[in-house]
Amino acid sequence: MEIKPKIGIENVYFGLTMDEVRSIWGNPDSIDTFTPIEAAPEDRSIDWEYSNGIELSFDSDDNFYLSSITCESEVATIDKLPIIGITAQELKLRFPSVKLDDEFVLAIDEYRHPELQLSFWVKNNRVNGVAIYPEYNEAGSEIIWPYKII
C-alpha cells in the first residue's frame, strides 16, 4: 500500500468525495463524527476507519473532500520501502529533513516532514503511524487538490 506524499495512499486521493472513496474501497468498518462546537454542528469532521489500518478524514471546512489520511498499516510503504515499524534512526536516515516536533507532549514523539506534508508518530523508538496531508498554497490557507487519477 503505497503512500503518495501530498497526493494520497494507493488509489485514494485527496479531494475525493465520500461517494468516490466508497466506490473504490467500499464502506468503512467504522465511522466517527467529531463536532468541536456543539452550537455549530455543521462544522464537523467525519473519520472513516478501515480494518487495514487506514483512517480517512473528511472535514466540513474542506466541503467534505478527503483532506487527511492516517496510516498504521504494516504493509504501507513510501518509495516502495516499509515505514511502519522502522526505528527513529532509520526514519532520520531515510528522510534527513524530518524534525522532531518539540511541542507534541505525549507518550508518542511526532516527527514532521513539512516538504512532503507527512507526520510520523514514534512510540518506543518505532514508527507506528503516519499522517498524510495534501499540499497547501504558499500562505497555507488553501489546499492544492491533486488531480484525481482513478
N, C-alpha and C positions, 0 to 999 in steps of 0.2 A: 504494500500500500504506500505509494509514493507521495510524500509531502511536497507540494509545489509552492515555495515561498511567494507570498503576495497574490497567489492565484487560487489555491485550494488544496484538496487532497484527492488523489486518484482521479475519478471522473466527476467530482463535485467541486464547483467553482463558486467563489464569492460573487454575490449578485443574483444567484438563483433564487427563485421563489420556493416556498414550501411545496407547492404542487410539482414544480420541476424536480426538486430533490426527491420527493416521494416517487416520481416516475422512474428515477434512476436507482435508488436504494430501497424503495419500499417504505412502509410505515416504520417509525422508530419504535424501539422497545418501551420507551417511556417518554413522557412529555412533562416538563416543568415550566411553570409560568412565574415570573418574578415581576412584581409591581412595587417599585420603590416608594411610591407615594399613594396611599390608599385613596386620597381625594382625586387622583388623576389616573384612573385605571387604564386609560388609553395609552399612557406611557409605560410600556412594559417590554420585557424580553421573554422570548419563548425558546427553551432549550430542548432539543431533541437528542435523546441518548440512544445509541445503538449498542448491541451486545459485543460488537467488535472493538470496543474501547474508544469510540468516536462520539463526541458531543458537538452538535451544530447549534449555533445561536442565531436567532432572528430577532432583530430589535425594531421597535416602533420608530425610533429615530432614523432608521435606515429603510423605512417603508416595508419592514419585514423581509428584506432580502437577506440572504445568508451573509453574516458580517463577522463571524469569528468561528474558529474551529479549535476544539481541544482534542488532543490525541494521547491516549495512554496504551495504544496497541503495540505489542512487541513486534509485530510484523511491519510497522511503519519504518520507512526509510527516507533519507534525504540524500540526493545524488546516489541513489541505489545502495547506500550504506545504512545499517541499522542505527537507530538513535535511542530508543528506549532501552535502558539497562547499561549504557556506556557510563564510564566514570566522568566526574567533573574534569579531570585532567584530559581525558580523551576529547571531551567536548571543547575544551580550550584549544587543544591542538588542531582539531578539525575546523574550528571557527575562531581564529585568533582575535577577531574584533568583538567577541562576546564579552559582556561585562556583568559582574555581579551587581544586582540592584541592592544597594545598602538600605533602602527604605522598606524593604519587604521583611517584616519581622514575624516569622512563624517557624515551625519546625522544618520548613522547606525553604531552600535557597532558590531565588529566581535569578536566572541569567538572561540578559536581553541581548538580542542581536537586532539593533534598530534598522540596519540596512536591509535585512531580509524580513523584517516585521515578524520575528519569532521570539517567543519567551520559552525558556527551558526550565522546568522545575526539577530540582535536585534534592533528593532525600537520601540520607545515609550514603552520600557520595555517589549516587547513581541517578541518572536522568530517569524520572518516572512519568514525565508528561511534557508535552509541547503544545503551546498555544500559538495558533497561526492567525495572522491578521492581514487584511488587504492593505494595499498601498494607499497613502493619503497624499493630497496635494501639498505643496511646499508650506503652506500656512498650517497644515494639519487639521483643516476644518472640513474637508470633503474627501470621501473615498473615491479613488480612481478604480472603478469596477473593471475587472479583467474581461476580456472577450469571452463569451460563452462558447465553449467548444464541447459539444456533447456527441 
